[in-house]
Amino acid sequence: SALVVSGINKGSNCGYHMYVAPFSYLCTVAGAREAFFNDIPSISISYDWVEGKSNPHDFALAAGVCIPIISALLVEIKNQSYPGRCFLNIDVPNNVANH
């Protein structure tokens, strides 16, 4: 089973950010989207970094909350129950330790 995991990037990838934000925001979604275009299951992950509030340890917390989702996707891919022609975008909130 193959899964492309694009990210974790520093900044939100939700809503309009996927289309109008600076290039650095778009890269994570673009990586997952390119895999999708090539029929490879994919997921993009971003962390909603807030300057002056967030810290580098938050990336480890964000990765930790995504591991169960990634594990579930791998099971679905292996069982061939993952829906085709889609990719997932996860935007981890900036207060990940309390969510």
C-alpha positions in Angstrom: 0.0 0.0 0.0 1.3 3.5 -0.9 0.3 6.8 0.7 1.8 10.2 0.0 2.0 12.4 3.2 2.7 16.0 2.3 3.7 18.2 5.2 3.6 19.2 8.0 3.9 22.8 6.9 4.0 26.0 8.9 0.7 27.7 8.3 -2.9 27.0 7.7 -4.1 25.2 4.6 -7.8 25.6 5.1 -10.4 27.2 2.9 -9.2 30.1 0.8 -5.5 29.6 2.0 -5.3 26.7 -0.5 -5.8 29.0 -3.4 -4.8 32.6 -2.6 -2.1 32.3 0.1 1.6 32.6 -0.5 3.4 29.8 -2.3 4.7 28.2 0.9 1.2 27.4 2.0 0.2 25.9 -1.4 3.1 23.4 -1.6 1.7 21.0 0.9 -1.7 20.7 -0.8 0.0 20.7 -4.2 2.1 17.7 -3.2 -1.0 15.7 -2.2 -2.9 16.9 -5.2 -0.2 15.8 -7.6 -0.3 12.3 -6.0 -4.1 12.3 -6.4 -3.7 13.2 -10.1 -1.5 10.1 -10.4 -4.0 7.8 -8.6 -1.9 7.6 -5.4 -3.8 8.1 -2.1 -2.5 11.2 -0.4 -2.9 13.5 2.6 -1.7 17.0 3.2 -1.0 18.2 6.7 -0.5 21.7 8.0 -0.1 23.3 11.4 -1.8 26.6 12.0 1.4 28.4 13.3 0.8 31.6 15.2 3.9 33.9 15.4 4.8 34.6 19.0 2.5 31.8 20.4 3.5 28.6 18.6 6.8 26.8 19.1 8.7 24.1 17.3 7.6 21.4 19.7 4.0 22.0 18.4 5.1 20.2 15.2 5.7 17.0 17.2 2.3 17.4 18.8 0.7 17.9 15.4 2.4 14.8 14.0 1.2 12.9 17.0 -2.5 13.7 16.4 -2.2 12.8 12.8 -0.7 9.3 13.3 -4.1 7.7 14.0 -5.5 9.2 10.9 -2.6 8.1 8.8 -2.8 4.6 10.3 -6.5 4.4 9.5 -5.9 5.5 5.9 -3.2 2.8 5.5 -5.7 0.1 6.8 -8.3 1.4 4.3 -5.8 1.4 1.5 -4.7 -2.2 2.3 -8.4 -3.3 2.5 -9.1 -1.5 -0.7 -11.9 0.5 1.0 -10.2 3.9 0.7 -12.4 6.0 -1.7 -10.8 6.6 -5.0 -10.3 10.0 -6.6 -9.8 12.0 -3.4 -7.2 13.3 -1.1 -7.4 14.6 2.4 -6.2 17.9 3.8 -5.7 18.2 7.6 -5.3 21.6 9.2 -4.1 21.1 12.8 -5.2 23.9 15.1 -2.6 26.1 16.7 -3.6 25.1 20.2 -3.1 21.4 19.5 -2.1 20.5 23.0 -5.6 21.5 24.2 -7.7 20.1 21.4 
